[in-house]
C-alpha cells in the first residue's frame, strides 16, 4: 500500500527474490517457502528509501524511535502522533517492503476499544500495511479486536519493552511455558507473525517450530523465520551495539569524520572554493 512509484528506488532490485510489493499473505507464505524474512526498523524518508532499495522485506516503524531518534531511555514516552508522523514518511519512501507500525504505550494496554482506535488512526493516516502490538495471552482479546477491525497485527512476545517498569530492566526472558502460552494465544487471536525478543535460542527454535505463522527474532537465535534489527545498530551509529545486534559499518564514525573535515575546511577557508 505504498504511495510512491518506482522512481523513488535508488538502485535496481535485481538481487532480491521478488521485486513486487510484500503483502501480508506473501509474508506469511515465507514460513513455508523461505527465504527467511528480513525486517529492519526505519523512522524517516531517507532511511526507508535506503532500506526499500536494499531489498528488506519489511520496515518496522518501531517505538524504539524513542531510544534511537529521541535519545530517551525507554519507549514509554513515544506518542501516537509521533508514530504517525514517522510512519507517514516511511510509507512515502517505500515501494516494496511491508510497513509495520508499533502501537505505542499505553493504547493496547487500555483494552480492545483504545487499541482499535489507535491502530485505525495509524492505518488511516499513514497508509501503512499493519501494526505491531506487544503482549501475550493477556492481550489476545485486544489483538483479536484489532484484527477483526480489518487491521493486520504483528505480535511481539518475549521481552516486551513497553513492560520495562514491570521488568525493571532489559533481560533475557527464560520462561518457556509462558512464552509458548503467549505465542499460541497471539496466533489464535489472528496475528500474521510474531516478533520474539530476547529469549534463549532453544526457545526461539521451539516457538518457531510450534507456530504456523512466521517468527521474527531479535536476540532469539538463528532458528526464527526472520530477523529484525534496529537501523542505527545495523549501521553502527553508536560506539557499540546490544549483544544480539550486528553493525555492518561504523556510520557514526564516518559521519563524525566527514563533519570534522568540513569544519576544518570552513575554518581554514578551503570550503567553499572560489
Ligand atoms: O520498537 C522496535 O523497534 C521493536 C523492535 C526492536 C522489535 O519493537
py3Dmol code that shows the C-alpha trace and the ligand (Angstrom):
import py3Dmol

protein = """\
ATOM      1  CA  UNK A   1       0.000   0.000   0.000  1.00  0.00           C
ATOM      2  CA  UNK A   2       2.770   2.391  -0.958  1.00  0.00           C
ATOM      3  CA  UNK A   3       2.030   5.741  -2.490  1.00  0.00           C
ATOM      4  CA  UNK A   4       5.428   6.169  -4.137  1.00  0.00           C
ATOM      5  CA  UNK A   5       6.331   4.978  -7.606  1.00  0.00           C
ATOM      6  CA  UNK A   6       9.396   3.055  -8.751  1.00  0.00           C
ATOM      7  CA  UNK A   7      11.279   6.298  -9.493  1.00  0.00           C
ATOM      8  CA  UNK A   8      11.966   6.519  -5.752  1.00  0.00           C
ATOM      9  CA  UNK A   9      14.098   3.362  -5.921  1.00  0.00           C
ATOM     10  CA  UNK A  10      17.780   4.236  -5.747  1.00  0.00           C
ATOM     11  CA  UNK A  11      19.256   1.027  -7.171  1.00  0.00           C
ATOM     12  CA  UNK A  12      17.871  -1.886  -9.226  1.00  0.00           C
ATOM     13  CA  UNK A  13      16.426  -4.665  -7.103  1.00  0.00           C
ATOM     14  CA  UNK A  14      17.924  -7.417  -9.286  1.00  0.00           C
ATOM     15  CA  UNK A  15      19.435  -9.444  -6.425  1.00  0.00           C
ATOM     16  CA  UNK A  16      16.175  -9.577  -4.487  1.00  0.00           C
ATOM     17  CA  UNK A  17      13.945 -12.698  -4.690  1.00  0.00           C
ATOM     18  CA  UNK A  18      10.849 -10.770  -5.790  1.00  0.00           C
ATOM     19  CA  UNK A  19      10.685  -7.076  -6.504  1.00  0.00           C
ATOM     20  CA  UNK A  20       6.915  -6.911  -6.146  1.00  0.00           C
ATOM     21  CA  UNK A  21       5.219  -5.492  -3.063  1.00  0.00           C
ATOM     22  CA  UNK A  22       5.359  -7.698   0.044  1.00  0.00           C
ATOM     23  CA  UNK A  23       1.798  -8.256   1.211  1.00  0.00           C
ATOM     24  CA  UNK A  24       0.551  -9.986   4.360  1.00  0.00           C
ATOM     25  CA  UNK A  25      -0.170 -13.286   2.513  1.00  0.00           C
ATOM     26  CA  UNK A  26       3.321 -13.192   0.932  1.00  0.00           C
ATOM     27  CA  UNK A  27       4.879 -12.510   4.337  1.00  0.00           C
ATOM     28  CA  UNK A  28       3.027 -15.483   5.857  1.00  0.00           C
ATOM     29  CA  UNK A  29       3.943 -17.748   2.926  1.00  0.00           C
ATOM     30  CA  UNK A  30       7.638 -17.216   3.583  1.00  0.00           C
ATOM     31  CA  UNK A  31       7.403 -19.508   6.619  1.00  0.00           C
ATOM     32  CA  UNK A  32       6.860 -22.376   4.166  1.00  0.00           C
ATOM     33  CA  UNK A  33       8.707 -21.210   1.078  1.00  0.00           C
ATOM     34  CA  UNK A  34      11.586 -19.205   2.517  1.00  0.00           C
ATOM     35  CA  UNK A  35      13.861 -17.342   2.155  1.00  0.00           C
ATOM     36  CA  UNK A  36      13.980 -16.012   5.691  1.00  0.00           C
ATOM     37  CA  UNK A  37      12.337 -12.632   6.235  1.00  0.00           C
ATOM     38  CA  UNK A  38      14.498  -9.536   6.718  1.00  0.00           C
ATOM     39  CA  UNK A  39      12.987  -6.723   8.766  1.00  0.00           C
ATOM     40  CA  UNK A  40      14.782  -3.518   9.766  1.00  0.00           C
ATOM     41  CA  UNK A  41      13.423  -0.549  11.685  1.00  0.00           C
ATOM     42  CA  UNK A  42      13.049   2.731   9.796  1.00  0.00           C
ATOM     43  CA  UNK A  43      11.875   6.093  11.016  1.00  0.00           C
ATOM     44  CA  UNK A  44      12.048   8.619   8.180  1.00  0.00           C
ATOM     45  CA  UNK A  45      12.058   9.141   4.416  1.00  0.00           C
ATOM     46  CA  UNK A  46      15.800   8.734   3.662  1.00  0.00           C
ATOM     47  CA  UNK A  47      16.287   5.667   5.868  1.00  0.00           C
ATOM     48  CA  UNK A  48      13.195   3.998   4.391  1.00  0.00           C
ATOM     49  CA  UNK A  49      14.413   4.736   0.843  1.00  0.00           C
ATOM     50  CA  UNK A  50      17.719   3.008   1.575  1.00  0.00           C
ATOM     51  CA  UNK A  51      16.014   0.045   3.235  1.00  0.00           C
ATOM     52  CA  UNK A  52      13.479  -0.440   0.454  1.00  0.00           C
ATOM     53  CA  UNK A  53      16.100  -0.113  -2.276  1.00  0.00           C
ATOM     54  CA  UNK A  54      18.358  -2.588  -0.469  1.00  0.00           C
ATOM     55  CA  UNK A  55      15.535  -5.125  -0.505  1.00  0.00           C
ATOM     56  CA  UNK A  56      14.421  -5.541   3.099  1.00  0.00           C
ATOM     57  CA  UNK A  57      11.134  -7.427   3.212  1.00  0.00           C
ATOM     58  CA  UNK A  58       9.609  -5.349   5.976  1.00  0.00           C
ATOM     59  CA  UNK A  59      10.253  -1.989   7.618  1.00  0.00           C
ATOM     60  CA  UNK A  60       9.218  -1.645  11.243  1.00  0.00           C
ATOM     61  CA  UNK A  61       8.431   1.878  12.361  1.00  0.00           C
ATOM     62  CA  UNK A  62       9.258   0.865  15.914  1.00  0.00           C
ATOM     63  CA  UNK A  63       8.590   2.826  19.058  1.00  0.00           C
ATOM     64  CA  UNK A  64      12.331   2.232  19.544  1.00  0.00           C
ATOM     65  CA  UNK A  65      12.442   5.662  17.900  1.00  0.00           C
ATOM     66  CA  UNK A  66      12.074   6.860  21.493  1.00  0.00           C
ATOM     67  CA  UNK A  67      15.576   5.464  22.103  1.00  0.00           C
ATOM     68  CA  UNK A  68      17.448   5.899  18.840  1.00  0.00           C
ATOM     69  CA  UNK A  69      15.821   9.064  17.446  1.00  0.00           C
ATOM     70  CA  UNK A  70      14.670  10.909  20.572  1.00  0.00           C
ATOM     71  CA  UNK A  71      17.536   9.794  22.844  1.00  0.00           C
ATOM     72  CA  UNK A  72      15.276   8.595  25.659  1.00  0.00           C
ATOM     73  CA  UNK A  73      15.986   5.636  27.930  1.00  0.00           C
ATOM     74  CA  UNK A  74      12.775   3.773  27.078  1.00  0.00           C
ATOM     75  CA  UNK A  75       9.847   3.752  24.647  1.00  0.00           C
ATOM     76  CA  UNK A  76       7.078   4.780  27.052  1.00  0.00           C
ATOM     77  CA  UNK A  77       7.043   8.474  26.154  1.00  0.00           C
ATOM     78  CA  UNK A  78       6.513   7.963  22.421  1.00  0.00           C
ATOM     79  CA  UNK A  79       3.092   9.303  21.390  1.00  0.00           C
ATOM     80  CA  UNK A  80       0.586   8.123  18.814  1.00  0.00           C
ATOM     81  CA  UNK A  81       1.080  11.408  16.937  1.00  0.00           C
ATOM     82  CA  UNK A  82       4.839  10.790  16.769  1.00  0.00           C
ATOM     83  CA  UNK A  83       4.330   7.238  15.472  1.00  0.00           C
ATOM     84  CA  UNK A  84       2.025   8.574  12.766  1.00  0.00           C
ATOM     85  CA  UNK A  85       4.457  11.385  11.876  1.00  0.00           C
ATOM     86  CA  UNK A  86       7.345   8.941  11.368  1.00  0.00           C
ATOM     87  CA  UNK A  87       5.285   6.203   9.695  1.00  0.00           C
ATOM     88  CA  UNK A  88       3.859   8.587   7.139  1.00  0.00           C
ATOM     89  CA  UNK A  89       7.393   9.479   5.964  1.00  0.00           C
ATOM     90  CA  UNK A  90       8.405   5.822   5.815  1.00  0.00           C
ATOM     91  CA  UNK A  91       5.366   4.802   3.757  1.00  0.00           C
ATOM     92  CA  UNK A  92       6.005   7.647   1.301  1.00  0.00           C
ATOM     93  CA  UNK A  93       9.521   6.301   0.675  1.00  0.00           C
ATOM     94  CA  UNK A  94       8.575   2.650   0.312  1.00  0.00           C
ATOM     95  CA  UNK A  95       7.560   0.679  -2.783  1.00  0.00           C
ATOM     96  CA  UNK A  96       8.230  -2.960  -1.952  1.00  0.00           C
ATOM     97  CA  UNK A  97       8.653  -3.553   1.763  1.00  0.00           C
ATOM     98  CA  UNK A  98       5.749  -4.301   4.090  1.00  0.00           C
ATOM     99  CA  UNK A  99       5.459  -1.376   6.507  1.00  0.00           C
ATOM    100  CA  UNK A 100       4.520  -2.251  10.101  1.00  0.00           C
ATOM    101  CA  UNK A 101       3.955   0.425  12.754  1.00  0.00           C
ATOM    102  CA  UNK A 102       4.135  -0.013  16.537  1.00  0.00           C
ATOM    103  CA  UNK A 103       1.047   0.805  18.590  1.00  0.00           C
ATOM    104  CA  UNK A 104       2.717   2.936  21.278  1.00  0.00           C
ATOM    105  CA  UNK A 105       2.197   2.711  25.037  1.00  0.00           C
ATOM    106  CA  UNK A 106      -0.478   2.674  26.505  1.00  0.00           C
ATOM    107  CA  UNK A 107      -3.168   2.069  23.827  1.00  0.00           C
ATOM    108  CA  UNK A 108      -3.120  -1.744  23.690  1.00  0.00           C
ATOM    109  CA  UNK A 109      -2.777  -1.779  27.498  1.00  0.00           C
ATOM    110  CA  UNK A 110      -6.149   0.028  27.756  1.00  0.00           C
ATOM    111  CA  UNK A 111      -8.015  -2.778  26.010  1.00  0.00           C
ATOM    112  CA  UNK A 112      -9.701  -3.506  22.685  1.00  0.00           C
ATOM    113  CA  UNK A 113     -11.514  -0.182  22.139  1.00  0.00           C
ATOM    114  CA  UNK A 114      -8.461   2.017  22.660  1.00  0.00           C
ATOM    115  CA  UNK A 115      -6.262  -0.339  20.645  1.00  0.00           C
ATOM    116  CA  UNK A 116      -8.662  -0.494  17.680  1.00  0.00           C
ATOM    117  CA  UNK A 117      -8.981   3.288  17.677  1.00  0.00           C
ATOM    118  CA  UNK A 118      -5.193   3.824  17.774  1.00  0.00           C
ATOM    119  CA  UNK A 119      -4.470   1.132  15.168  1.00  0.00           C
ATOM    120  CA  UNK A 120      -7.164   2.524  12.861  1.00  0.00           C
ATOM    121  CA  UNK A 121      -5.681   6.037  13.164  1.00  0.00           C
ATOM    122  CA  UNK A 122      -2.269   4.627  12.241  1.00  0.00           C
ATOM    123  CA  UNK A 123      -3.505   2.830   9.129  1.00  0.00           C
ATOM    124  CA  UNK A 124      -5.827   5.618   8.021  1.00  0.00           C
ATOM    125  CA  UNK A 125      -3.310   8.441   8.403  1.00  0.00           C
ATOM    126  CA  UNK A 126      -0.162   6.666   7.188  1.00  0.00           C
ATOM    127  CA  UNK A 127      -1.352   4.017   4.680  1.00  0.00           C
ATOM    128  CA  UNK A 128       0.967   1.519   6.415  1.00  0.00           C
ATOM    129  CA  UNK A 129       0.260  -2.181   5.979  1.00  0.00           C
ATOM    130  CA  UNK A 130      -0.029  -3.390   9.571  1.00  0.00           C
ATOM    131  CA  UNK A 131       0.518  -2.593  13.234  1.00  0.00           C
ATOM    132  CA  UNK A 132       2.591  -4.325  15.906  1.00  0.00           C
ATOM    133  CA  UNK A 133       1.192  -4.915  19.382  1.00  0.00           C
ATOM    134  CA  UNK A 134       3.308  -6.035  22.333  1.00  0.00           C
ATOM    135  CA  UNK A 135       1.802  -8.682  24.598  1.00  0.00           C
ATOM    136  CA  UNK A 136       0.927 -12.330  25.016  1.00  0.00           C
ATOM    137  CA  UNK A 137      -2.079 -14.286  26.296  1.00  0.00           C
ATOM    138  CA  UNK A 138      -3.283 -11.325  28.360  1.00  0.00           C
ATOM    139  CA  UNK A 139      -3.560  -9.195  25.245  1.00  0.00           C
ATOM    140  CA  UNK A 140      -5.162 -11.745  22.932  1.00  0.00           C
ATOM    141  CA  UNK A 141      -8.644 -10.217  23.212  1.00  0.00           C
ATOM    142  CA  UNK A 142      -7.215  -6.858  22.171  1.00  0.00           C
ATOM    143  CA  UNK A 143      -5.285  -8.327  19.242  1.00  0.00           C
ATOM    144  CA  UNK A 144      -8.408 -10.219  18.096  1.00  0.00           C
ATOM    145  CA  UNK A 145     -10.463  -6.993  18.143  1.00  0.00           C
ATOM    146  CA  UNK A 146      -7.879  -5.145  16.038  1.00  0.00           C
ATOM    147  CA  UNK A 147      -7.668  -7.991  13.504  1.00  0.00           C
ATOM    148  CA  UNK A 148     -11.473  -8.169  13.356  1.00  0.00           C
ATOM    149  CA  UNK A 149     -11.464  -4.451  12.569  1.00  0.00           C
ATOM    150  CA  UNK A 150      -9.537  -5.348   9.413  1.00  0.00           C
ATOM    151  CA  UNK A 151      -6.111  -4.296  10.676  1.00  0.00           C
ATOM    152  CA  UNK A 152      -3.296  -6.851  10.345  1.00  0.00           C
ATOM    153  CA  UNK A 153      -1.363  -7.348  13.599  1.00  0.00           C
ATOM    154  CA  UNK A 154       2.224  -8.469  14.130  1.00  0.00           C
ATOM    155  CA  UNK A 155       2.563  -9.800  17.691  1.00  0.00           C
ATOM    156  CA  UNK A 156       5.553  -9.221  19.993  1.00  0.00           C
ATOM    157  CA  UNK A 157       6.393 -11.702  22.776  1.00  0.00           C
ATOM    158  CA  UNK A 158       9.369 -12.494  24.989  1.00  0.00           C
ATOM    159  CA  UNK A 159      10.948  -9.243  26.173  1.00  0.00           C
ATOM    160  CA  UNK A 160       8.336  -6.506  25.796  1.00  0.00           C
ATOM    161  CA  UNK A 161       9.996  -3.081  26.139  1.00  0.00           C
ATOM    162  CA  UNK A 162       6.646  -1.432  26.992  1.00  0.00           C
ATOM    163  CA  UNK A 163       6.692  -3.557  30.196  1.00  0.00           C
ATOM    164  CA  UNK A 164      10.032  -2.048  31.271  1.00  0.00           C
ATOM    165  CA  UNK A 165       8.644  -0.667  34.545  1.00  0.00           C
ATOM    166  CA  UNK A 166       7.326  -4.112  35.484  1.00  0.00           C
ATOM    167  CA  UNK A 167      10.501  -5.879  34.372  1.00  0.00           C
ATOM    168  CA  UNK A 168      12.985  -3.470  35.923  1.00  0.00           C
ATOM    169  CA  UNK A 169      15.462  -3.976  33.061  1.00  0.00           C
ATOM    170  CA  UNK A 170      16.011  -5.426  29.594  1.00  0.00           C
ATOM    171  CA  UNK A 171      16.941  -9.030  30.308  1.00  0.00           C
ATOM    172  CA  UNK A 172      16.687 -12.473  28.710  1.00  0.00           C
ATOM    173  CA  UNK A 173      13.176 -13.935  29.144  1.00  0.00           C
ATOM    174  CA  UNK A 174      13.664 -17.591  30.086  1.00  0.00           C
ATOM    175  CA  UNK A 175      10.149 -18.754  30.993  1.00  0.00           C
ATOM    176  CA  UNK A 176       9.480 -21.288  28.230  1.00  0.00           C
ATOM    177  CA  UNK A 177       5.995 -22.356  29.333  1.00  0.00           C
ATOM    178  CA  UNK A 178       4.844 -18.769  29.466  1.00  0.00           C
ATOM    179  CA  UNK A 179       6.327 -17.976  26.055  1.00  0.00           C
ATOM    180  CA  UNK A 180       4.609 -20.900  24.338  1.00  0.00           C
ATOM    181  CA  UNK A 181       1.314 -19.995  26.043  1.00  0.00           C
ATOM    182  CA  UNK A 182       1.731 -16.392  24.846  1.00  0.00           C
ATOM    183  CA  UNK A 183       2.645 -17.114  21.233  1.00  0.00           C
ATOM    184  CA  UNK A 184      -0.159 -19.670  20.904  1.00  0.00           C
ATOM    185  CA  UNK A 185      -2.697 -17.122  22.190  1.00  0.00           C
ATOM    186  CA  UNK A 186      -1.378 -14.404  19.866  1.00  0.00           C
ATOM    187  CA  UNK A 187      -1.547 -16.756  16.864  1.00  0.00           C
ATOM    188  CA  UNK A 188      -5.088 -17.827  17.844  1.00  0.00           C
ATOM    189  CA  UNK A 189      -6.072 -14.152  18.078  1.00  0.00           C
ATOM    190  CA  UNK A 190      -5.213 -13.750  14.396  1.00  0.00           C
ATOM    191  CA  UNK A 191      -1.715 -12.211  14.285  1.00  0.00           C
ATOM    192  CA  UNK A 192       0.082 -12.765  10.967  1.00  0.00           C
ATOM    193  CA  UNK A 193       3.502 -13.113  12.598  1.00  0.00           C
ATOM    194  CA  UNK A 194       5.261 -12.638  15.940  1.00  0.00           C
ATOM    195  CA  UNK A 195       8.411 -10.786  16.946  1.00  0.00           C
ATOM    196  CA  UNK A 196      10.339 -12.792  19.551  1.00  0.00           C
ATOM    197  CA  UNK A 197      12.668 -10.571  21.569  1.00  0.00           C
ATOM    198  CA  UNK A 198      15.476 -11.623  23.905  1.00  0.00           C
ATOM    199  CA  UNK A 199      14.759 -15.286  24.566  1.00  0.00           C
ATOM    200  CA  UNK A 200      17.130 -18.284  24.633  1.00  0.00           C
ATOM    201  CA  UNK A 201      17.991 -19.806  21.234  1.00  0.00           C
ATOM    202  CA  UNK A 202      16.300 -23.108  22.132  1.00  0.00           C
ATOM    203  CA  UNK A 203      13.059 -21.303  22.941  1.00  0.00           C
ATOM    204  CA  UNK A 204      13.231 -19.362  19.657  1.00  0.00           C
ATOM    205  CA  UNK A 205      13.542 -22.709  17.868  1.00  0.00           C
ATOM    206  CA  UNK A 206      10.701 -24.319  19.830  1.00  0.00           C
ATOM    207  CA  UNK A 207       8.313 -21.403  19.248  1.00  0.00           C
ATOM    208  CA  UNK A 208       9.206 -21.254  15.541  1.00  0.00           C
ATOM    209  CA  UNK A 209       8.548 -24.973  15.080  1.00  0.00           C
ATOM    210  CA  UNK A 210       5.345 -24.790  17.129  1.00  0.00           C
ATOM    211  CA  UNK A 211       3.750 -21.858  15.280  1.00  0.00           C
ATOM    212  CA  UNK A 212       2.078 -21.775  11.855  1.00  0.00           C
ATOM    213  CA  UNK A 213       2.868 -18.059  11.461  1.00  0.00           C
ATOM    214  CA  UNK A 214       6.382 -16.635  10.925  1.00  0.00           C
ATOM    215  CA  UNK A 215       8.554 -15.670  13.878  1.00  0.00           C
ATOM    216  CA  UNK A 216      10.861 -12.663  13.567  1.00  0.00           C
ATOM    217  CA  UNK A 217      13.692 -12.789  16.063  1.00  0.00           C
ATOM    218  CA  UNK A 218      15.736 -10.126  17.793  1.00  0.00           C
ATOM    219  CA  UNK A 219      18.056 -11.731  20.292  1.00  0.00           C
ATOM    220  CA  UNK A 220      16.155 -15.002  19.798  1.00  0.00           C
ATOM    221  CA  UNK A 221      18.750 -17.052  17.922  1.00  0.00           C
ATOM    222  CA  UNK A 222      19.117 -18.196  14.313  1.00  0.00           C
ATOM    223  CA  UNK A 223      16.109 -20.544  14.038  1.00  0.00           C
ATOM    224  CA  UNK A 224      13.395 -17.904  13.661  1.00  0.00           C
ATOM    225  CA  UNK A 225      11.706 -17.430  10.273  1.00  0.00           C
ATOM    226  CA  UNK A 226      13.201 -13.947  10.011  1.00  0.00           C
ATOM    227  CA  UNK A 227      15.256 -11.366  11.877  1.00  0.00           C
ATOM    228  CA  UNK A 228      14.654  -7.759  12.834  1.00  0.00           C
ATOM    229  CA  UNK A 229      17.423  -5.249  13.596  1.00  0.00           C
ATOM    230  CA  UNK A 230      17.312  -1.623  14.671  1.00  0.00           C
ATOM    231  CA  UNK A 231      18.559   0.602  11.804  1.00  0.00           C
ATOM    232  CA  UNK A 232      21.007   2.523  13.998  1.00  0.00           C
ATOM    233  CA  UNK A 233      22.511  -0.725  15.372  1.00  0.00           C
ATOM    234  CA  UNK A 234      22.887  -2.291  11.904  1.00  0.00           C
ATOM    235  CA  UNK A 235      24.688   0.827  10.657  1.00  0.00           C
ATOM    236  CA  UNK A 236      26.828   1.433  13.761  1.00  0.00           C
ATOM    237  CA  UNK A 237      25.596   4.886  14.752  1.00  0.00           C
ATOM    238  CA  UNK A 238      26.823   4.382  18.321  1.00  0.00           C
ATOM    239  CA  UNK A 239      30.169   3.160  19.668  1.00  0.00           C
ATOM    240  CA  UNK A 240      28.714  -0.252  20.467  1.00  0.00           C
ATOM    241  CA  UNK A 241      25.516  -2.236  19.978  1.00  0.00           C
ATOM    242  CA  UNK A 242      23.427  -4.560  22.131  1.00  0.00           C
ATOM    243  CA  UNK A 243      24.865  -8.107  22.271  1.00  0.00           C
ATOM    244  CA  UNK A 244      22.279  -9.545  19.850  1.00  0.00           C
ATOM    245  CA  UNK A 245      22.895  -6.891  17.171  1.00  0.00           C
ATOM    246  CA  UNK A 246      25.497  -6.623  14.427  1.00  0.00           C
ATOM    247  CA  UNK A 247      26.902  -3.414  12.948  1.00  0.00           C
ATOM    248  CA  UNK A 248      27.815  -3.866   9.271  1.00  0.00           C
ATOM    249  CA  UNK A 249      29.502  -0.446   9.102  1.00  0.00           C
ATOM    250  CA  UNK A 250      30.510   2.232  11.619  1.00  0.00           C
ATOM    251  CA  UNK A 251      28.414   5.056  10.193  1.00  0.00           C
ATOM    252  CA  UNK A 252      28.673   7.156  13.362  1.00  0.00           C
ATOM    253  CA  UNK A 253      32.425   7.313  12.890  1.00  0.00           C
ATOM    254  CA  UNK A 254      32.135   8.037   9.152  1.00  0.00           C
ATOM    255  CA  UNK A 255      29.657  10.877   9.749  1.00  0.00           C
ATOM    256  CA  UNK A 256      31.787  12.409  12.531  1.00  0.00           C
ATOM    257  CA  UNK A 257      34.937  12.304  10.397  1.00  0.00           C
ATOM    258  CA  UNK A 258      33.162  13.849   7.400  1.00  0.00           C
ATOM    259  CA  UNK A 259      31.741  16.673   9.523  1.00  0.00           C
ATOM    260  CA  UNK A 260      35.164  17.236  11.175  1.00  0.00           C
ATOM    261  CA  UNK A 261      36.746  17.577   7.714  1.00  0.00           C
ATOM    262  CA  UNK A 262      34.029  20.054   6.711  1.00  0.00           C
ATOM    263  CA  UNK A 263      34.577  22.114   9.890  1.00  0.00           C
ATOM    264  CA  UNK A 264      38.339  22.224   9.256  1.00  0.00           C
ATOM    265  CA  UNK A 265      37.782  23.330   5.649  1.00  0.00           C
ATOM    266  CA  UNK A 266      35.420  26.104   6.763  1.00  0.00           C
ATOM    267  CA  UNK A 267      37.903  27.277   9.417  1.00  0.00           C
ATOM    268  CA  UNK A 268      40.919  27.322   7.124  1.00  0.00           C
ATOM    269  CA  UNK A 269      38.981  28.747   4.154  1.00  0.00           C
ATOM    270  CA  UNK A 270      39.275  25.675   1.890  1.00  0.00           C
ATOM    271  CA  UNK A 271      35.456  25.485   1.646  1.00  0.00           C
ATOM    272  CA  UNK A 272      33.810  26.876  -0.363  1.00  0.00           C
ATOM    273  CA  UNK A 273      36.129  27.001  -3.335  1.00  0.00           C
ATOM    274  CA  UNK A 274      36.155  30.329  -5.194  1.00  0.00           C
TER     275      UNK A 274
END
"""
ligand_1 = """\
8
LIG
O 10.387 -0.823 18.602
C 11.109 -1.609 17.972
O 11.962 -1.209 17.169
C 10.932 -3.025 18.188
C 11.973 -3.946 17.653
C 13.203 -3.843 18.447
C 11.480 -5.331 17.518
O 9.983 -3.427 18.801
"""
view = py3Dmol.view(width=600, height=400)
view.addModel(protein, "pdb")
view.setStyle({"model": 0}, {"cartoon": {"style": "trace"}})
view.addModel(ligand_1, "xyz")
view.setStyle({"model": 1}, {"stick": {}})
view.zoomTo()
view.show()
